[in-house]
Amino acid sequence: MSLACAPRPAGLGRAVSVGRALRTFGLGRAVSVGLALLAAAACAPSEGGDLPHARVTIEGQALDVEVARTPAARQQGLSGREGLAPGTGLLFLHPTTELHRYWMKDMRFPIDIVWMRAGRIVDVSHRVPPPGPGEDGREIVVAPRTPCDAVLELPAGYARAHGFDVGQRVAIELRDEAAATSESPSNPRGSIAV
């Protein structure tokens, strides 16, 4: 079962007192409002919204990731999010192979960055820090040592803890048919090699 996360309506605060909800809505409506707030809170950590999903497998370790395929999604990246759960990440698919540079603009947590080309890891950047006080992250720029065509951002420490290293094979299976065909109409099954 999946839970679709909708943006919070304007003016809806994070906390509603139980007593106030009971007086205003009655018990049934208060329970419904509480469940809706709980569902919204469950969606908050990923904050990915409408991004398509994929399964990335590295050395037998499967990860559920969101996919940033468009220029706007790639520019936004993980900026402004609070974190990533273990076993999740954000996959960037680039239409060209080059030294793609990533900034840490508006990042709030450290990450590992796995750089890939043609279905193999070509570099790993471990524990890239978020900006410090007074910085917005534009000054923190990270790039691989060799050109890449895909980038996977993971929670800090995840790549080392799971033994991800240069030369390892990477398999990507897109789960959203629209994502599989949006930039690659010749790929109807949704499996790709990056």
C-alpha positions as CSV (number, residue, x, y, z in Angstrom):
1,M,0.0,0.0,0.0
2,S,1.3,3.4,-0.8
3,L,0.3,6.7,0.7
4,A,0.0,9.8,-1.5
5,C,1.2,12.9,0.2
6,A,-0.5,16.1,-0.6
7,P,0.8,19.6,0.3
8,R,-0.4,21.0,3.6
9,P,-3.3,23.4,3.0
10,A,-2.4,27.1,3.8
11,G,-3.1,28.0,7.4
12,L,-3.0,24.5,8.7
13,G,-0.7,24.4,11.7
14,R,1.4,21.5,12.8
15,A,-0.4,20.9,16.1
16,V,-4.1,20.9,17.0
17,S,-5.2,20.4,20.6
18,V,-7.4,17.3,21.2
19,G,-9.8,19.3,23.3
20,R,-10.2,22.0,20.7
21,A,-10.7,19.4,17.9
22,L,-13.4,17.6,20.0
23,R,-15.3,20.8,20.8
24,T,-15.1,22.0,17.2
25,F,-15.7,18.8,15.2
26,G,-17.0,16.2,17.5
27,L,-15.3,12.9,18.3
28,G,-15.7,11.3,14.8
29,R,-14.4,14.4,13.0
30,A,-11.6,14.8,15.5
31,V,-10.4,11.2,14.9
32,S,-10.6,11.9,11.1
33,V,-8.6,15.1,11.5
34,G,-6.1,13.3,13.7
35,L,-5.6,10.5,11.2
36,A,-5.2,13.1,8.4
37,L,-2.5,15.0,10.4
38,L,-0.8,11.7,11.2
39,A,-0.8,10.7,7.5
40,A,0.7,14.1,6.6
41,A,3.4,13.8,9.2
42,A,4.3,10.3,7.9
43,C,4.9,11.9,4.5
44,A,7.1,14.8,5.8
45,P,10.5,13.1,5.9
46,S,10.7,12.3,2.2
47,E,8.9,15.5,1.0
48,G,9.5,14.2,-2.5
49,G,6.0,14.9,-3.7
50,D,5.5,14.0,-7.3
51,L,8.8,12.5,-8.2
52,P,8.8,9.0,-9.9
53,H,10.3,6.1,-8.0
54,A,12.9,3.5,-9.0
55,R,14.6,0.5,-7.4
56,V,18.4,0.7,-7.5
57,T,20.4,-2.4,-6.7
58,I,24.1,-2.3,-5.9
59,E,25.8,-5.5,-4.8
60,G,22.5,-7.1,-3.9
61,Q,21.4,-4.2,-1.8
62,A,18.1,-2.8,-3.1
63,L,17.2,0.8,-2.5
64,D,13.8,2.6,-3.0
65,V,14.7,6.0,-4.6
66,E,13.0,9.0,-6.0
67,V,14.1,9.9,-9.5
68,A,15.1,13.5,-10.6
69,R,15.0,13.4,-14.4
70,T,14.0,16.9,-15.3
71,P,16.3,19.9,-15.1
72,A,14.0,21.5,-12.4
73,A,14.0,18.3,-10.3
74,R,17.8,18.0,-10.6
75,Q,18.3,21.6,-9.5
76,Q,16.0,21.2,-6.5
77,G,17.5,17.9,-5.4
78,L,17.3,17.4,-1.6
79,S,17.4,21.1,-0.9
80,G,15.1,22.0,2.0
81,R,14.4,18.5,3.1
82,E,15.0,17.3,6.7
83,G,16.6,14.0,5.8
84,L,16.5,10.6,4.1
85,A,15.5,7.3,5.7
86,P,17.9,4.4,5.5
87,G,17.5,2.4,2.3
88,T,16.2,5.4,0.4
89,G,17.8,8.1,-1.8
90,L,17.5,10.5,-4.7
91,L,18.6,9.3,-8.2
92,F,19.7,11.9,-10.8
93,L,19.6,10.7,-14.4
94,H,21.5,13.0,-16.8
95,P,21.1,13.0,-20.5
96,T,24.9,13.5,-21.0
97,T,28.1,12.0,-19.6
98,E,30.3,14.6,-18.1
99,L,31.8,15.9,-14.8
100,H,28.4,16.9,-13.2
101,R,28.9,19.2,-10.3
102,Y,26.6,19.2,-7.3
103,W,26.1,21.9,-4.7
104,M,24.8,21.6,-1.2
105,K,22.4,24.6,-1.5
106,D,19.9,24.7,1.3
107,M,20.8,21.2,2.5
108,R,20.1,20.4,6.1
109,F,21.9,17.1,6.5
110,P,25.1,15.3,5.3
111,I,24.9,12.8,2.4
112,D,26.9,10.2,0.5
113,I,27.1,10.7,-3.3
114,V,27.5,7.7,-5.5
115,W,28.6,8.7,-9.0
116,M,27.8,6.2,-11.9
117,R,28.4,5.7,-15.6
118,A,27.3,2.9,-17.9
119,G,25.9,0.8,-15.0
120,R,28.9,1.0,-12.7
121,I,30.1,3.1,-9.8
122,V,32.9,5.5,-10.9
123,D,33.3,7.4,-7.7
124,V,31.9,7.8,-4.1
125,S,31.9,11.0,-2.1
126,H,31.4,10.1,1.6
127,R,29.7,12.3,4.2
128,V,29.4,15.5,2.2
129,P,28.5,18.1,4.9
130,P,25.6,20.5,4.7
131,P,26.3,24.2,4.9
132,G,27.4,25.7,8.2
133,P,26.0,28.7,10.0
134,G,25.8,31.7,7.7
135,E,26.2,29.6,4.5
136,D,23.6,28.6,2.0
137,G,25.6,25.8,0.5
138,R,26.3,27.4,-2.9
139,E,30.0,27.4,-1.8
140,I,30.1,23.7,-1.3
141,V,30.5,22.1,-4.7
142,V,31.2,18.4,-5.2
143,A,32.2,16.6,-8.4
144,P,33.3,13.1,-9.3
145,R,36.9,12.3,-10.4
146,T,35.6,11.0,-13.7
147,P,32.6,11.7,-15.9
148,C,29.3,10.2,-15.0
149,D,25.7,10.0,-16.3
150,A,23.8,9.2,-13.1
151,V,24.2,10.3,-9.4
152,L,22.7,8.7,-6.3
153,E,22.4,10.7,-3.1
154,L,22.1,8.6,0.1
155,P,22.0,9.2,3.8
156,A,25.5,9.9,5.1
157,G,27.5,6.8,6.0
158,Y,25.2,4.5,4.0
159,A,27.6,3.9,1.1
160,R,30.5,2.9,3.3
161,A,28.3,0.8,5.7
162,H,27.1,-1.2,2.7
163,G,30.4,-1.5,1.0
164,F,29.5,0.5,-2.1
165,D,32.8,1.1,-4.1
166,V,34.2,2.0,-7.5
167,G,33.6,-0.7,-10.2
168,Q,30.5,-2.2,-8.7
169,R,27.6,-2.9,-11.0
170,V,24.4,-0.8,-10.6
171,A,20.9,-1.9,-11.8
172,I,18.1,0.6,-12.0
173,E,14.4,-0.4,-12.4
174,L,12.0,2.5,-12.9
175,R,8.7,1.9,-11.2
176,D,6.7,4.7,-12.9
177,E,5.9,4.0,-16.6
178,A,5.8,7.8,-17.3
179,A,9.3,8.1,-15.8
180,A,10.6,5.2,-17.9
181,T,9.5,6.8,-21.1
182,S,9.7,10.6,-20.4
183,E,13.2,11.0,-21.8
184,S,13.6,7.5,-23.4
185,P,10.6,6.5,-25.5
186,S,12.5,3.5,-26.8
187,N,12.5,1.9,-23.3
188,P,8.9,0.6,-22.7
189,R,9.8,-1.8,-19.8
190,G,11.3,0.8,-17.5
191,S,14.6,-1.0,-16.9
192,I,17.7,1.0,-17.7
193,A,21.5,0.7,-17.4
194,V,23.1,4.0,-16.5
